[in-house]
Amino acid sequence: MEPSEGRRLALLLEYDGTEFAGSQSQPAARTVQGAVEAALEQFTGERQRVAFAGRTDAGVHASGQVAALTTATSYGLAAFRDALNHFLPEDVAVRAAAEVAAGFDPRRHARSRRYRYRVMDGQKRSPLERHRAWQVEHPLDASAMAAAVALLPRENRDWAAFGGAVPEGYPTVRTLLHAEVERAGPNELVVVLEADGFLPHQVRLTVGALWRVGSGKLTPGQFAEMVDGPPASAGPAAPPQGLTLIAVRYASGAVDWGT
């Protein structure tokens, strides 16, 4: 049963999204939320919905997803983390637990979300990287891609062009806080994007459009002009396996993960 009162806890989650249909609970599908809720019931006997800071698609990973729940148990934070990990499958883990205010909502109270996307380029495919990066055989122009993201507006803007299909009336204004492309090795590119929120598939569509820049199909200026294009006109969407949610940020003092 769901506790009517108790402590509000935040959980810092890491997961390999390869074998999940996404983070959000879905009928007859294996999801991260379902795995956490099942483990929580096994551990505490409490059956409840666990709130997540954001949705991740099927195949997308996380090292910094945040979830929240209310529990009537009195276990210490480390004991709660370790016990929940005992019941979780091998592709999900609680990295840390923190006590938070009773009204803490990991989605509504988030100040920003930060994603990293890995691209392996200019080499033959690597079976070991098939679930962790987008592999493209031809080398990409990292300098052109970096110049392109530098042109994106850092202000409240309508990002519908870089978002997937959304219901009528769905708000599409977001603020991009950080965007960079760096070469992490001879055959590896990393794209990092942070915003106060993202539209469905926005990061993957952005990376897909950047791939066109790196392939010489778009100039950085043409890429930047896509922001003002019609809804869902950017892309194509990069595949999910290269994407990882690496951080969700909150106001100072809202969540203390300790050490």
Secondary structure as the mmCIF struct_conf table of DSSP 4:
data_model
#
loop_
_struct_conf.conf_type_id
_struct_conf.id
_struct_conf.beg_label_comp_id
_struct_conf.beg_label_asym_id
_struct_conf.beg_label_seq_id
_struct_conf.end_label_comp_id
_struct_conf.end_label_asym_id
_struct_conf.end_label_seq_id
BEND BEND1 SER A 4 GLU A 5
STRN STRN1 ARG A 7 TYR A 15
HELX_RH_3T_P HELX_RH_3T_P1 GLY A 17 GLU A 19
BEND BEND2 ALA A 21 ALA A 21
BEND BEND3 SER A 23 GLN A 24
TURN_TY1_P TURN_TY1_P1 PRO A 27 ALA A 28
BEND BEND4 ALA A 29 ALA A 29
HELX_RH_AL_P HELX_RH_AL_P1 VAL A 32 THR A 44
HELX_LH_PP_P HELX_LH_PP_P1 ARG A 49 VAL A 50
STRN STRN2 ALA A 51 PHE A 52
BEND BEND5 ALA A 53 GLY A 54
TURN_TY1_P TURN_TY1_P2 ALA A 58 GLY A 59
STRN STRN3 HIS A 61 THR A 71
HELX_RH_AL_P HELX_RH_AL_P2 LEU A 77 PHE A 87
BEND BEND6 LEU A 88 LEU A 88
TURN_TY1_P TURN_TY1_P3 GLU A 90 ASP A 91
STRN STRN4 VAL A 92 VAL A 100
TURN_TY1_P TURN_TY1_P4 ALA A 102 GLY A 103
TURN_TY1_P TURN_TY1_P5 PRO A 106 HIS A 109
STRN STRN5 SER A 112 ASP A 121
BEND BEND7 GLY A 122 GLN A 123
HELX_RH_3T_P HELX_RH_3T_P2 PRO A 127 GLU A 129
TURN_TY1_P TURN_TY1_P6 ARG A 130 ARG A 132
BEND BEND8 ALA A 133 ALA A 133
STRN STRN6 TRP A 134 VAL A 136
BEND BEND9 GLU A 137 HIS A 138
HELX_RH_AL_P HELX_RH_AL_P3 ALA A 142 ALA A 150
TURN_TY1_P TURN_TY1_P7 LEU A 151 LEU A 151
BEND BEND10 LEU A 152 LEU A 152
BEND BEND11 GLU A 155 GLU A 155
STRN STRN7 ASN A 156 ASP A 158
HELX_RH_3T_P HELX_RH_3T_P3 ALA A 160 PHE A 162
BEND BEND12 GLY A 163 GLY A 163
TURN_TY1_P TURN_TY1_P8 GLU A 168 GLY A 169
STRN STRN8 VAL A 173 GLY A 185
TURN_TY1_P TURN_TY1_P9 PRO A 186 ASN A 187
STRN STRN9 GLU A 188 ALA A 195
BEND BEND13 ASP A 196 ASP A 196
TURN_TY1_P TURN_TY1_P10 PRO A 200 HIS A 201
HELX_RH_AL_P HELX_RH_AL_P4 GLN A 202 GLY A 214
TURN_TY1_P TURN_TY1_P11 SER A 215 GLY A 216
BEND BEND14 LYS A 217 LEU A 218
HELX_RH_AL_P HELX_RH_AL_P5 PRO A 220 GLU A 225
HELX_RH_3T_P HELX_RH_3T_P4 MET A 226 ASP A 228
BEND BEND15 GLY A 229 PRO A 230
TURN_TY1_P TURN_TY1_P12 PRO A 231 ALA A 232
BEND BEND16 ALA A 234 ALA A 234
HELX_LH_PP_P HELX_LH_PP_P2 PRO A 236 PRO A 239
HELX_RH_3T_P HELX_RH_3T_P5 PRO A 240 GLY A 242
STRN STRN10 LEU A 243 ARG A 249
BEND BEND17 ALA A 251 ALA A 251
TURN_TY1_P TURN_TY1_P13 SER A 252 GLY A 253
BEND BEND18 ALA A 254 ALA A 254
#
